[in-house]
Amino acid sequence: MEVRDTRDLARSQLYRGFGDTLARSFELVVTPVVFGLAGWSVDRWLGTAPLFTLVLGVIALVGMMLRMYYGYQADMARQERDAPWARS
């Protein structure tokens, strides 16, 4: 019975990993597009060049990169803290 529980746990973790990856990739694509569209709308409204489109798109990309970096750092710190060699 324990072997089956281990397989179910491994499968559950695998599916969770796929779900997290899909959500993260969707977020990486959609967020800059939404910011770019908002900038495009502001550009049309003000009659400016693609200034706001570029600025908001870059802000979204930088924000996503920072979010991913600090999220990765937090995940690695949590895994290191919970690792068997970190226990006393």
KOLZAGU-853185 format. One record per atom (N, C-alpha, C): residue number from 1; residue in three letters; atom name; x, y, z. Coordinates in pm, 1 decimal, decimal comma. Each point is the difference from the previous one (the first is absolute). Example, Ala and Ser with C-alpha at 12.3 -4.5 7.8 and 13.67 -1.06 7.14 Angstrom:
! KOLZAGU-853185
+-----+--------+-------+----------+----------+----------+
: num : residu : atome :        u :        v :        w :
+-----+--------+-------+----------+----------+----------+
:   1 :    ALA :     N :   1319,0 :   -569,0 :    780,0 :
:   1 :    ALA :    CA :    -89,0 :    119,0 :      0,0 :
:   1 :    ALA :     C :     90,0 :    120,0 :      0,0 :
:   2 :    SER :     N :    -35,0 :    105,0 :    -72,0 :
:   2 :    SER :    CA :     82,0 :    119,0 :      6,0 :
:   2 :    SER :     C :    -77,0 :    109,0 :     73,0 :
+-----+--------+-------+----------+----------+----------+
END
This chain:
! KOLZAGU-853185
+-----+--------+-------+----------+----------+----------+
: num : residu : atome :        u :        v :        w :
+-----+--------+-------+----------+----------+----------+
:   1 :    MET :     N :     82,2 :   -119,9 :      0,0 :
:   1 :    MET :    CA :    -82,2 :    119,9 :      0,0 :
:   1 :    MET :     C :     86,2 :    125,7 :      0,0 :
:   2 :    GLU :     N :    112,9 :     -6,3 :     68,3 :
:   2 :    GLU :    CA :     86,4 :    117,1 :      8,7 :
:   2 :    GLU :     C :     59,5 :     36,1 :   -135,4 :
:   3 :    VAL :     N :     26,6 :    -99,0 :    -85,8 :
:   3 :    VAL :    CA :     54,1 :     26,4 :   -133,0 :
:   3 :    VAL :     C :   -100,8 :     78,6 :    -81,7 :
:   4 :    ARG :     N :   -126,5 :    -38,4 :      9,1 :
:   4 :    ARG :    CA :   -104,5 :     70,9 :    -73,6 :
:   4 :    ARG :     C :    -12,2 :    143,9 :     48,4 :
:   5 :    ASP :     N :      7,7 :     20,8 :    131,5 :
:   5 :    ASP :    CA :     -6,9 :    135,8 :     55,1 :
:   5 :    ASP :     C :    116,7 :     84,8 :    -49,5 :
:   6 :    THR :     N :    117,4 :    -60,1 :    -10,2 :
:   6 :    THR :    CA :    117,7 :     72,4 :    -47,5 :
:   6 :    THR :     C :    -17,4 :     38,8 :   -146,4 :
:   7 :    ARG :     N :    -54,2 :    -93,3 :    -80,3 :
:   7 :    ARG :    CA :    -24,1 :     31,5 :   -140,8 :
:   7 :    ARG :     C :   -104,4 :    109,0 :    -15,3 :
:   8 :    ASP :     N :   -105,2 :     -6,3 :     80,2 :
:   8 :    ASP :    CA :   -103,2 :    103,9 :     -5,3 :
:   8 :    ASP :     C :     56,1 :    136,0 :     39,8 :
:   9 :    LEU :     N :     86,6 :      1,2 :     99,9 :
:   9 :    LEU :    CA :     61,4 :    125,2 :     42,7 :
:   9 :    LEU :     C :     90,0 :     55,4 :   -109,8 :
:  10 :    ALA :     N :     79,0 :    -86,9 :    -62,1 :
:  10 :    ALA :    CA :     88,3 :     43,8 :   -108,0 :
:  10 :    ALA :     C :    -80,5 :     53,5 :   -117,6 :
:  11 :    ARG :     N :   -108,7 :    -67,2 :    -34,9 :
:  11 :    ARG :    CA :    -85,5 :     45,0 :   -110,6 :
:  11 :    ARG :     C :    -65,0 :    132,9 :     34,0 :
:  12 :    SER :     N :    -42,8 :     15,5 :    123,5 :
:  12 :    SER :    CA :    -62,2 :    125,1 :     42,4 :
:  12 :    SER :     C :    100,1 :    115,8 :     -9,2 :
:  13 :    GLN :     N :    123,4 :    -23,5 :     43,6 :
:  13 :    GLN :    CA :    102,5 :    103,7 :     -7,9 :
:  13 :    GLN :     C :     33,8 :     33,5 :   -144,8 :
:  14 :    LEU :     N :      2,0 :   -101,3 :    -86,2 :
:  14 :    LEU :    CA :     27,2 :     21,6 :   -141,4 :
:  14 :    LEU :     C :   -109,2 :     85,9 :    -63,3 :
:  15 :    TYR :     N :   -125,4 :    -33,3 :     26,4 :
:  15 :    TYR :    CA :   -111,0 :     78,5 :    -54,8 :
:  15 :    TYR :     C :      1,1 :    142,8 :     52,9 :
:  16 :    ARG :     N :     34,7 :     15,1 :    127,0 :
:  16 :    ARG :    CA :      7,9 :    134,5 :     56,9 :
:  16 :    ARG :     C :    110,8 :     79,3 :    -68,9 :
:  17 :    GLY :     N :    111,3 :    -63,7 :    -27,9 :
:  17 :    GLY :    CA :    109,2 :     66,2 :    -70,3 :
:  17 :    GLY :     C :    -41,4 :     44,0 :   -138,8 :
:  18 :    PHE :     N :    -72,3 :    -87,1 :    -72,7 :
:  18 :    PHE :    CA :    -49,3 :     37,4 :   -132,8 :
:  18 :    PHE :     C :    -96,2 :    118,0 :      8,7 :
:  19 :    GLY :     N :    -87,9 :     -3,1 :     97,5 :
:  19 :    GLY :    CA :    -96,1 :    108,6 :     17,1 :
:  19 :    GLY :     C :     66,9 :    131,5 :     33,9 :
:  20 :    ASP :     N :     98,6 :     -5,4 :     89,7 :
:  20 :    ASP :    CA :     73,1 :    122,1 :     36,7 :
:  20 :    ASP :     C :     74,9 :     56,7 :   -120,3 :
:  21 :    THR :     N :     61,3 :    -87,9 :    -79,0 :
:  21 :    THR :    CA :     74,6 :     44,4 :   -117,4 :
:  21 :    THR :     C :    -91,6 :     61,5 :   -103,7 :
:  22 :    LEU :     N :   -114,1 :    -60,8 :    -22,9 :
:  22 :    LEU :    CA :    -95,7 :     54,6 :    -96,1 :
:  22 :    LEU :     C :    -50,6 :    136,5 :     45,6 :
:  23 :    ALA :     N :    -30,7 :     12,4 :    127,5 :
:  23 :    ALA :    CA :    -47,4 :    128,4 :     52,1 :
:  23 :    ALA :     C :    108,0 :    106,6 :    -12,0 :
:  24 :    ARG :     N :    124,1 :    -35,2 :     30,7 :
:  24 :    ARG :    CA :    109,5 :     96,0 :     -7,4 :
:  24 :    ARG :     C :     26,3 :     43,9 :   -144,1 :
:  25 :    SER :     N :     -5,1 :    -94,2 :    -93,8 :
:  25 :    SER :    CA :     24,2 :     36,2 :   -140,3 :
:  25 :    SER :     C :   -112,7 :     88,2 :    -53,6 :
:  26 :    PHE :     N :   -122,4 :    -31,2 :     36,0 :
:  26 :    PHE :    CA :   -113,9 :     81,4 :    -41,0 :
:  26 :    PHE :     C :     14,2 :    141,5 :     55,1 :
:  27 :    GLU :     N :     40,8 :      9,0 :    124,9 :
:  27 :    GLU :    CA :     18,8 :    129,9 :     65,2 :
:  27 :    GLU :     C :    112,7 :     79,7 :    -66,4 :
:  28 :    LEU :     N :    107,2 :    -69,0 :    -39,4 :
:  28 :    LEU :    CA :    112,6 :     66,4 :    -65,7 :
:  28 :    LEU :     C :    -39,4 :     60,8 :   -133,7 :
:  29 :    VAL :     N :    -93,5 :    -61,8 :    -69,6 :
:  29 :    VAL :    CA :    -41,7 :     49,7 :   -131,0 :
:  29 :    VAL :     C :   -109,6 :    104,9 :     13,4 :
:  30 :    VAL :     N :    -97,7 :    -27,2 :     81,8 :
:  30 :    VAL :    CA :   -119,2 :     84,7 :      5,5 :
:  30 :    VAL :     C :     27,0 :    134,6 :     67,9 :
:  31 :    THR :     N :     78,9 :      2,0 :    104,7 :
:  31 :    THR :    CA :     21,2 :    124,3 :     74,2 :
:  31 :    THR :     C :     62,1 :    110,3 :    -86,9 :
:  32 :    PRO :     N :    111,6 :    -26,2 :    -71,8 :
:  32 :    PRO :    CA :     53,3 :    106,0 :    -86,1 :
:  32 :    PRO :     C :    -95,5 :     39,0 :   -113,3 :
:  33 :    VAL :     N :    -77,1 :    -95,3 :    -50,6 :
:  33 :    VAL :    CA :    -95,5 :     31,5 :   -106,4 :
:  33 :    VAL :     C :   -108,4 :     93,9 :     53,0 :
:  34 :    VAL :     N :    -50,1 :    -28,1 :    118,5 :
:  34 :    VAL :    CA :   -103,7 :     85,8 :     58,7 :
:  34 :    VAL :     C :     55,7 :    140,3 :     26,2 :
:  35 :    PHE :     N :    121,5 :      7,7 :     54,0 :
:  35 :    PHE :    CA :     60,9 :    131,1 :     23,8 :
:  35 :    PHE :     C :     25,8 :     71,9 :   -132,0 :
:  36 :    GLY :     N :     45,3 :    -74,2 :   -101,6 :
:  36 :    GLY :    CA :     22,7 :     60,4 :   -131,1 :
:  36 :    GLY :     C :   -128,3 :     52,7 :    -61,0 :
:  37 :    LEU :     N :   -108,7 :    -75,3 :     13,8 :
:  37 :    LEU :    CA :   -129,3 :     47,0 :    -51,1 :
:  37 :    LEU :     C :    -49,0 :    123,3 :     75,2 :
:  38 :    ALA :     N :     24,1 :      3,1 :    129,5 :
:  38 :    ALA :    CA :    -37,7 :    118,9 :     77,4 :
:  38 :    ALA :     C :     81,5 :    120,1 :    -47,0 :
:  39 :    GLY :     N :    129,6 :    -21,1 :    -24,1 :
:  39 :    GLY :    CA :     84,0 :    108,3 :    -50,8 :
:  39 :    GLY :     C :    -42,7 :     45,1 :   -138,3 :
:  40 :    TRP :     N :    -39,1 :    -94,8 :    -82,9 :
:  40 :    TRP :    CA :    -47,9 :     33,0 :   -135,0 :
:  40 :    TRP :     C :   -126,8 :     84,4 :      9,0 :
:  41 :    SER :     N :    -88,9 :    -34,6 :     92,9 :
:  41 :    SER :    CA :   -122,8 :     78,2 :     18,6 :
:  41 :    SER :     C :     31,4 :    142,4 :     44,6 :
:  42 :    VAL :     N :     93,7 :     14,2 :     92,3 :
:  42 :    VAL :    CA :     39,3 :    133,2 :     45,8 :
:  42 :    VAL :     C :     63,5 :     77,6 :   -115,1 :
:  43 :    ASP :     N :     83,4 :    -68,2 :    -80,7 :
:  43 :    ASP :    CA :     62,0 :     65,5 :   -115,3 :
:  43 :    ASP :     C :   -104,4 :     49,8 :    -99,4 :
:  44 :    ARG :     N :    -99,9 :    -80,9 :    -25,8 :
:  44 :    ARG :    CA :   -106,7 :     43,2 :    -92,5 :
:  44 :    ARG :     C :    -76,9 :    117,0 :     57,9 :
:  45 :    TRP :     N :    -27,4 :     -4,6 :    128,6 :
:  45 :    TRP :    CA :    -77,2 :    103,9 :     65,6 :
:  45 :    TRP :     C :     75,1 :    132,6 :      0,0 :
:  46 :    LEU :     N :    132,5 :     -4,8 :     26,9 :
:  46 :    LEU :    CA :     79,7 :    122,4 :      5,9 :
:  46 :    LEU :     C :     59,4 :     39,1 :   -134,2 :
:  47 :    GLY :     N :     -3,9 :    -90,0 :    -96,2 :
:  47 :    GLY :    CA :     55,5 :     28,2 :   -131,1 :
:  47 :    GLY :     C :    152,5 :      0,6 :     -1,3 :
:  48 :    THR :     N :     60,8 :    -74,9 :     89,5 :
:  48 :    THR :    CA :    146,2 :     -6,1 :      6,1 :
:  48 :    THR :     C :     51,2 :   -117,2 :    -82,5 :
:  49 :    ALA :     N :    131,0 :     -2,1 :    -17,8 :
:  49 :    ALA :    CA :     64,9 :   -113,0 :    -67,4 :
:  49 :    ALA :     C :    -14,5 :   -123,7 :     90,1 :
:  50 :    PRO :     N :     54,5 :   -110,8 :    -37,1 :
:  50 :    PRO :    CA :    -18,3 :   -119,2 :     85,1 :
:  50 :    PRO :     C :     78,0 :      7,1 :    131,1 :
:  51 :    LEU :     N :      4,9 :    118,0 :     57,7 :
:  51 :    LEU :    CA :     74,5 :     21,7 :    123,7 :
:  51 :    LEU :     C :    -56,4 :    -82,1 :    116,1 :
:  52 :    PHE :     N :   -128,5 :     15,6 :     27,7 :
:  52 :    PHE :    CA :    -59,5 :    -68,4 :    113,5 :
:  52 :    PHE :     C :     -7,0 :   -150,5 :    -22,7 :
:  53 :    THR :     N :    -15,1 :    -43,1 :   -123,7 :
:  53 :    THR :    CA :     -0,2 :   -142,9 :    -29,9 :
:  53 :    THR :     C :    133,3 :    -60,9 :     40,0 :
:  54 :    LEU :     N :    108,0 :     63,9 :    -41,2 :
:  54 :    LEU :    CA :    132,9 :    -51,9 :     32,0 :
:  54 :    LEU :     C :     30,2 :      9,3 :    148,9 :
:  55 :    VAL :     N :    -32,6 :    113,8 :     60,7 :
:  55 :    VAL :    CA :     30,7 :     19,4 :    141,8 :
:  55 :    VAL :     C :    -76,3 :   -100,9 :     86,0 :
:  56 :    LEU :     N :   -128,2 :    -13,7 :    -23,7 :
:  56 :    LEU :    CA :    -78,0 :    -94,0 :     80,8 :
:  56 :    LEU :     C :     39,5 :   -144,8 :    -27,7 :
:  57 :    GLY :     N :     33,2 :    -30,8 :   -124,9 :
:  57 :    GLY :    CA :     46,2 :   -135,7 :    -31,6 :
:  57 :    GLY :     C :    130,5 :    -33,0 :     70,4 :
:  58 :    VAL :     N :     93,4 :     94,3 :      2,1 :
:  58 :    VAL :    CA :    127,4 :    -20,9 :     68,4 :
:  58 :    VAL :     C :    -19,9 :    -10,0 :    151,1 :
:  59 :    ILE :     N :    -86,6 :     82,8 :     54,5 :
:  59 :    ILE :    CA :    -29,6 :     -7,8 :    143,9 :
:  59 :    ILE :     C :    -56,3 :   -137,9 :     34,9 :
:  60 :    ALA :     N :    -88,5 :    -51,3 :    -83,7 :
:  60 :    ALA :    CA :    -57,5 :   -132,3 :     25,6 :
:  60 :    ALA :     C :    107,4 :   -107,8 :     -8,3 :
:  61 :    LEU :     N :     87,4 :      7,6 :    -99,1 :
:  61 :    LEU :    CA :    106,0 :   -100,5 :    -12,7 :
:  61 :    LEU :     C :     96,0 :      3,9 :    118,8 :
:  62 :    VAL :     N :     40,7 :    119,0 :     40,3 :
:  62 :    VAL :    CA :     90,4 :     11,9 :    113,8 :
:  62 :    VAL :     C :    -68,3 :    -50,2 :    127,6 :
:  63 :    GLY :     N :   -125,2 :     35,6 :     17,8 :
:  63 :    GLY :    CA :    -74,4 :    -47,2 :    116,6 :
:  63 :    GLY :     C :    -12,3 :   -151,4 :      3,4 :
:  64 :    MET :     N :    -25,9 :    -60,6 :   -115,1 :
:  64 :    MET :    CA :    -10,7 :   -145,9 :     -5,6 :
:  64 :    MET :     C :    135,1 :    -66,4 :     27,8 :
:  65 :    MET :     N :    106,3 :     58,8 :    -52,2 :
:  65 :    MET :    CA :    133,0 :    -56,6 :     25,1 :
:  65 :    MET :     C :     34,8 :      7,1 :    149,0 :
:  66 :    LEU :     N :    -28,3 :    113,7 :     62,8 :
:  66 :    LEU :    CA :     27,5 :     12,9 :    143,3 :
:  66 :    LEU :     C :    -85,5 :    -95,8 :     82,1 :
:  67 :    ARG :     N :   -125,0 :    -13,3 :    -38,8 :
:  67 :    ARG :    CA :    -89,2 :    -90,8 :     71,8 :
:  67 :    ARG :     C :     49,2 :   -144,4 :    -10,6 :
:  68 :    MET :     N :     42,3 :    -39,2 :   -119,2 :
:  68 :    MET :    CA :     50,8 :   -136,1 :    -17,9 :
:  68 :    MET :     C :    130,7 :    -21,0 :     76,4 :
:  69 :    TYR :     N :     89,5 :     98,9 :     -2,3 :
:  69 :    TYR :    CA :    127,5 :    -12,9 :     69,8 :
:  69 :    TYR :     C :    -21,0 :    -16,0 :    150,1 :
:  70 :    TYR :     N :    -77,7 :     90,3 :     60,5 :
:  70 :    TYR :    CA :    -19,8 :     -7,1 :    144,0 :
:  70 :    TYR :     C :    -85,0 :   -120,7 :     39,7 :
:  71 :    GLY :     N :    -92,0 :    -41,5 :    -85,2 :
:  71 :    GLY :    CA :    -74,9 :   -122,8 :     26,5 :
:  71 :    GLY :     C :     89,7 :   -122,0 :     -1,7 :
:  72 :    TYR :     N :     92,7 :     -3,1 :    -95,7 :
:  72 :    TYR :    CA :     96,1 :   -109,7 :     -7,5 :
:  72 :    TYR :     C :     89,3 :     -1,8 :    122,9 :
:  73 :    GLN :     N :     48,8 :    117,0 :     40,3 :
:  73 :    GLN :    CA :     84,6 :      7,7 :    119,2 :
:  73 :    GLN :     C :    -74,6 :    -50,1 :    124,3 :
:  74 :    ALA :     N :   -125,8 :     36,9 :     14,0 :
:  74 :    ALA :    CA :    -79,1 :    -44,1 :    114,9 :
:  74 :    ALA :     C :    -23,7 :   -150,5 :     -4,6 :
:  75 :    ASP :     N :    -28,6 :    -54,8 :   -118,5 :
:  75 :    ASP :    CA :    -19,6 :   -144,8 :    -13,8 :
:  75 :    ASP :     C :    126,5 :    -76,7 :     35,7 :
:  76 :    MET :     N :    114,5 :     47,9 :    -47,1 :
:  76 :    MET :    CA :    126,4 :    -67,4 :     29,5 :
:  76 :    MET :     C :     33,5 :      8,5 :    148,2 :
:  77 :    ALA :     N :    -26,4 :    112,5 :     63,4 :
:  77 :    ALA :    CA :     24,7 :     13,9 :    143,6 :
:  77 :    ALA :     C :    -89,1 :    -95,0 :     78,8 :
:  78 :    ARG :     N :   -125,9 :    -13,5 :    -42,9 :
:  78 :    ARG :    CA :    -91,8 :    -91,1 :     68,3 :
:  78 :    ARG :     C :     44,3 :   -144,8 :    -17,7 :
:  79 :    GLN :     N :     44,4 :    -36,6 :   -119,3 :
:  79 :    GLN :    CA :     46,5 :   -137,1 :    -22,4 :
:  79 :    GLN :     C :    127,7 :    -28,5 :     77,6 :
:  80 :    GLU :     N :     90,3 :     95,1 :      6,0 :
:  80 :    GLU :    CA :    122,3 :    -18,3 :     78,7 :
:  80 :    GLU :     C :    -32,3 :    -14,9 :    148,4 :
:  81 :    ARG :     N :    -95,5 :     79,3 :     47,6 :
:  81 :    ARG :    CA :    -37,8 :     -7,4 :    140,7 :
:  81 :    ARG :     C :    -61,6 :   -135,5 :     33,3 :
:  82 :    ASP :     N :    -77,4 :    -57,7 :    -92,7 :
:  82 :    ASP :    CA :    -68,0 :   -126,5 :     23,9 :
:  82 :    ASP :     C :     82,5 :   -121,9 :    -39,8 :
:  83 :    ALA :     N :    119,0 :     19,7 :    -50,3 :
:  83 :    ALA :    CA :     82,5 :   -111,6 :    -46,4 :
:  83 :    ALA :     C :     52,1 :    -81,2 :    119,3 :
:  84 :    PRO :     N :     24,3 :   -129,1 :    -21,5 :
:  84 :    PRO :    CA :     47,5 :    -85,0 :    110,6 :
:  84 :    PRO :     C :    133,0 :     46,7 :     59,5 :
:  85 :    TRP :     N :     90,5 :     54,0 :    -80,7 :
:  85 :    TRP :    CA :    129,4 :     41,4 :     52,3 :
:  85 :    TRP :     C :     -7,6 :    129,4 :     79,9 :
:  86 :    ALA :     N :   -111,2 :     72,0 :     -9,2 :
:  86 :    ALA :    CA :    -14,9 :    124,5 :     73,5 :
:  86 :    ALA :     C :    -57,4 :    -23,7 :    140,1 :
:  87 :    ARG :     N :    -48,0 :   -119,7 :     23,7 :
:  87 :    ARG :    CA :    -59,2 :    -30,3 :    131,6 :
:  87 :    ARG :     C :    111,5 :    -31,9 :     99,5 :
:  88 :    SER :     N :    -22,0 :     39,0 :    124,8 :
:  88 :    SER :    CA :    103,0 :    -28,5 :     99,7 :
:  88 :    SER :     C :    -40,0 :   -113,5 :     91,5 :
+-----+--------+-------+----------+----------+----------+
END
